[in-house]
Amino acid sequence: MRLELTRRGDYAVRAAVALAAADGNGLLSARRIAAEMQIPPRFLPQVMADLVRAELVVAQTGRSGGYRLARSAAEISLLDVIRAAEHEHGMRTCILRGGPCNPDGRCDVHDVFSGARDALLHSLMQATLAQVAQSRRQRLEAGASGALTTLAARVGGSGARSDDVDHVLAERRGAGR
C-alpha cells in the first residue's frame, strides 16, 4: 500500500518546516531553504509560489528578500501545506478499479477506504508546522548529542578540549536550523 506525496508536496512540506523552524527569526532565502532541506534549487520557486498563493507564506523580493510564514506555525497544519501543493482534483479514484466507482457510487470496499482516507486527513489537519518543527529540532539535537558522545569517545586520549566538543555541538545545532 502506497501513501506518499508527490515530489511537489514533499518539497512544500520540507520548505514549510524550514520556515517554521526559523519562525520569528526573519526571512529565509530560497538558497538557504533549498540547502537545509535538500530541495533542488530550480524546483523551489514553483513550490514557494504554491505556498504564497495559498497565503501560507509571504515572499519579499529584493537583495535581502526571502520567505517567512504568513502566520504562526501553530496555526498552519500539514494538510494546509499539502493541499497548497498537491492540487487534488475532485474525482476520487476507486481503489479496486483505478477509475470511478460503480455507477451507484460505491464499490465493495468504498466505505472502508473512505473512512481510512478521512482518518488520514484528520491526522494531517491536527498536525501543525510548529509540532513538526519542534520534533525535527529534538531529533537533530538528539543526533548531535549522539555524535558528541561518539566524538568524545574518539578523542578521549587525543588531548581534545571540552570546548572543541562544544564547538562541534554548536555547528551541528546551527546546521539544523
C-alpha positions in Angstrom: 0.0 0.0 0.0 1.4 3.4 -1.0 0.7 6.5 0.9 3.0 9.1 -0.4 3.2 12.7 -1.6 4.2 13.9 -5.0 7.6 15.5 -5.1 5.9 18.9 -5.2 4.0 18.0 -2.0 7.2 16.6 -0.3 9.2 19.7 -1.1 6.4 22.0 0.1 6.3 20.2 3.4 10.1 20.4 3.7 10.1 24.1 2.9 7.3 24.9 5.3 9.1 23.0 8.1 12.2 25.1 7.4 10.2 28.3 7.7 8.5 27.0 10.9 11.9 26.2 12.4 13.0 29.8 11.7 9.7 31.3 12.8 10.3 34.8 14.2 13.9 35.0 13.0 13.4 37.0 9.9 13.3 35.9 6.3 14.9 32.7 4.9 16.4 32.9 1.4 15.4 30.3 -1.2 19.1 29.2 -1.3 19.1 28.5 2.4 15.8 26.6 2.3 17.0 24.5 -0.6 20.3 23.7 1.1 18.9 23.0 4.5 16.0 20.8 3.3 17.8 19.2 0.3 15.3 20.6 -2.2 16.5 21.2 -5.8 17.0 24.9 -6.1 15.5 25.0 -9.6 12.2 23.5 -8.3 11.9 25.5 -5.1 10.4 28.7 -6.7 7.4 26.7 -8.0 6.8 25.2 -4.6 7.1 28.5 -2.8 4.7 30.1 -5.3 2.1 27.4 -4.3 2.6 28.3 -0.7 2.4 32.0 -1.3 -0.8 31.6 -3.5 -2.3 29.6 -0.6 -1.4 32.5 1.7 0.6 30.3 3.9 3.9 32.1 3.1 4.9 35.7 2.5 7.6 36.4 -0.1 9.7 39.5 0.0 11.7 40.3 -3.2 15.0 42.1 -3.5 18.5 41.6 -2.3 17.6 41.0 1.3 14.4 39.2 0.4 13.2 35.8 1.3 10.3 33.9 2.7 8.5 33.7 6.1 5.3 32.1 7.3 2.2 34.3 6.8 1.0 33.3 10.3 2.2 31.4 13.3 3.5 27.9 12.7 1.0 26.7 15.3 -1.9 27.9 13.1 -0.8 26.1 9.9 -1.5 22.4 9.5 0.3 19.8 7.4 -2.9 19.4 5.5 -2.9 23.1 4.6 0.6 22.8 3.1 -0.1 19.6 1.3 -3.4 20.9 -0.2 -1.5 24.0 -1.4 1.0 21.9 -3.3 -0.9 18.8 -4.4 -3.7 20.4 -6.3 -6.1 17.5 -5.6 -8.8 17.0 -8.2 -12.4 16.5 -7.2 -12.8 13.0 -8.8 -12.0 10.1 -6.4 -10.4 7.0 -7.9 -11.8 3.6 -7.0 -9.3 1.6 -5.0 -10.4 -1.6 -6.9 -10.8 -0.3 -10.4 -8.4 2.6 -10.8 -11.3 4.8 -12.2 -14.6 6.0 -10.9 -16.5 3.7 -8.5 -19.6 1.7 -9.7 -22.5 3.6 -11.2 -24.2 3.6 -7.8 -21.1 5.4 -6.4 -19.8 2.6 -4.2 -17.5 -0.3 -4.8 -17.3 -3.2 -2.3 -14.6 -1.5 -0.2 -15.6 2.1 -0.7 -16.7 2.7 2.9 -13.6 1.2 4.4 -11.2 3.2 2.3 -13.2 6.3 2.6 -13.0 6.0 6.4 -9.3 5.5 6.2 -8.8 8.5 4.0 -10.9 10.6 6.3 -8.8 9.5 9.3 -5.6 10.3 7.4 -6.9 13.8 6.5 -7.9 14.4 10.1 -4.4 13.4 11.4 -2.8 15.8 8.8 -5.2 18.6 9.9 -4.3 18.1 13.5 -0.5 18.2 13.0 0.8 21.7 12.9 4.0 23.0 11.5 5.1 24.1 15.0 4.8 20.5 16.2 6.7 19.1 13.2 9.4 21.7 13.6 9.8 21.0 17.3 10.0 17.3 16.6 12.7 17.9 14.0 14.7 20.1 16.4 14.6 17.4 19.1 15.7 14.8 16.6 18.6 16.9 15.4 19.6 17.7 18.9 19.5 14.0 19.9 21.6 13.2 16.8 24.1 16.0 17.7 24.3 14.7 21.3 24.9 11.2 20.0 27.6 12.5 17.7 29.2 14.3 20.6 29.4 11.1 22.6 31.0 9.4 19.7 33.4 12.3 19.2 34.3 12.4 22.8 35.0 8.7 22.8 37.2 9.0 19.7 39.2 11.9 21.0 39.3 10.8 24.7 43.0 10.2 24.7 43.9 12.7 22.0 44.1 15.8 24.1 40.9 17.3 22.7 39.4 20.0 24.9 35.8 20.2 26.0 35.4 23.5 24.1 36.3 21.5 20.9 33.3 19.3 21.6 31.1 22.4 22.4 32.2 23.9 19.1 31.1 20.7 17.2 27.7 20.7 19.0 27.2 24.4 18.1 27.9 23.7 14.5 25.5 20.8 14.4 22.8 22.7 16.0 23.3 25.6 13.6 23.0 23.2 10.6 19.6 22.0 11.9 18.1 25.5 11.7 
